[in-house]
Amino acid sequence: MICVEARGLRKTYGTTIAVDGVDLLVEEGRILGLIGPNGAGKTTALNAMLGLIPYQGELKVLGRDPWTERDRLVRDVAYIADVAVLPRWIRVSQVLDYVGGVHPRFDRAKAEGFLAKTDIKRTSRVRELSKGMVTQLHLALVMAVDAKLLVLDEPTIGLDILYRKRFYDSLLNDYFDHSRTIVVTTHQVEEIQDVLTDVMFIRRGRIVFDSNMEAFESRYVEVMVRPDHLAAARALSPIHERQVFGRSILLFDRVDRQQLASLGEVRTPSIADLFVAVMSDAAGSTRGDNA
Amino acid sequence: MSTQSNDASTLTADRPAPDTSRETRPFFWSVRRELWENRSISVAPLVVTAVVLFASLISVMSLPLRLQRIDDPAKLDAAMVRPFAMAPAPIMLATFIIGVFFCIDTLYGERRDRSILFWKSMPVSDRTTVLSKASIPFVVLPVIAFVLSVVTQLTMLVVSVPFFLAGDLSLVTLWTELGFLQGLVIMIYGLAVHVLWYAPIYGWLMVVSAWARRAPLLWAVLPLLAISAAERIVFDSWHFMNMLHYRVGGALKEAFAFKPGADGNIDRLSQLEPANFLTRPGLWIGLLFAAAFLAIAVRLRRYREPI
């Protein structure tokens, strides 16, 4: 089943184009990472999917039009926006009561279970919690919703590394069950590399890279080239080149691994490596295309 | 509440279709959350009631002394019931003011603190949200005003018994003059008139609250004054201003009959004029506007983003 389908999705604010003709297809059971610099349009695209903002183009989420059917759609979609949006006056016990009272798929016991692992008191107001605690509370609420689609916009902002690690572990072990779909945006690319099944780079409102992780791992190879092989390596049209400790590291797309192994140390690049390559490439240097 | 919903979940769990889930009550919980957020809805009327009660009790205690100084028996009866009859007025006025400030802030505040993103992540439609907010001035506040007014009057009556007995005053006269049960009917009628007549004003405030990017109170008032001024300058007429004036002051005029030459008190059922009130075009046109304003507020809430 197709979970999210967008064709020519566009959103402008005045003269600023936030999302510029995005085509997107997310199938059920995938974990898609949407990665891009600040202001790339990630949040705008997600907000459109959640029916929070009007948009141009075609968009269907779980078979529904998010703009006209938001209230029915969000029964099956749980999401966290990129900034703390829990009302500051609300008490922890009140927000549990409220979500339990309006959300048909909310499992209060599950939320209480998540909260039991934190220091959050039931009687506290949100304004009395630290930034990390507010995020923990929101995550506990969202993960206790039996949703078909989970949308996380910078979910771990403000959390320490221990909690971030635990969050992604719990996301995979307790939450994800292959009938659910997750769309996540983050700056901390390294942390979600192992979690994702698909990755997309977005830049200035456009999707500039789109791949599933299996293809990613077979397609891209990074080689720390021995100095004497540098010319030979460059002849194979690397898509990116960087210097580390005086050694050149070249990134190749769809080049035979055996052939590259003779030039130097071969490894699979991280998403972050490829992100840097794709982004700096799109920024102007089109050396890869010319060579 | 939670036990009820738990029962509902076990019931639905037995059904074959896996898609059915727990029963929810979005409207009920939306109203509750308004009461959580805006504690002034319940606390402020209570504070006003406490002050009124305190002042009224002092007045009741000294009432026998003051009444001794009045010679005219006709004035005596009026003076006897005045503290009782006056008590509800400040309480009701307080709830009206709270209603106005609630309406002007509610849809603006949720955008300003960005919590609208959280509320919109819940399966509660914009219509349910706006109607639950509208129920605060239309239902919740009038009920609070009524209950607190009745409680105040009853407390005053109970407290006044020993003082009346000690001052050798007739409790029977007090009771018949006050017309407590009549007073209840007048209060309910008055609150109903208030809600029906002023509904478009509350609706307008909610529209501005949903629309304005800043200073919603100014946006609610200044454009109306500007239109009046423009009309005055262009057409040299005051129709718009007169219309506003009628909307603000018309409820009393259309719904009640004032005794000629009296002090403006309403203490007789015969002064209520529901037939006249309900046949005023102004009432029905106002209600149409109120419905339109609420519909616009629903629409606006869908489009508006955090500020």
Interface residues (C-beta under 8 A of the other chain):
Chain A: L50 G51 L52 I53 P54 W67 R70 D71 R72 V74 R75 A78 Y79 I80 A81 V83 A84 V85 L86 P87 R88 W89 I90 R91 Q94 D97 Y98 V99 G100 G101 V102 H103 P104 R105 F106 R108 D146
Chain B: M1 S2 S5 S21 R22 E23 T24 R25 P26 F28 W29 S30 R32 R33 W36 E37 E110 D113 R114 S115 I116 L117 F118 K120 S121 M122 P123 V124 S125 D126 T128 R302 Y303 E305
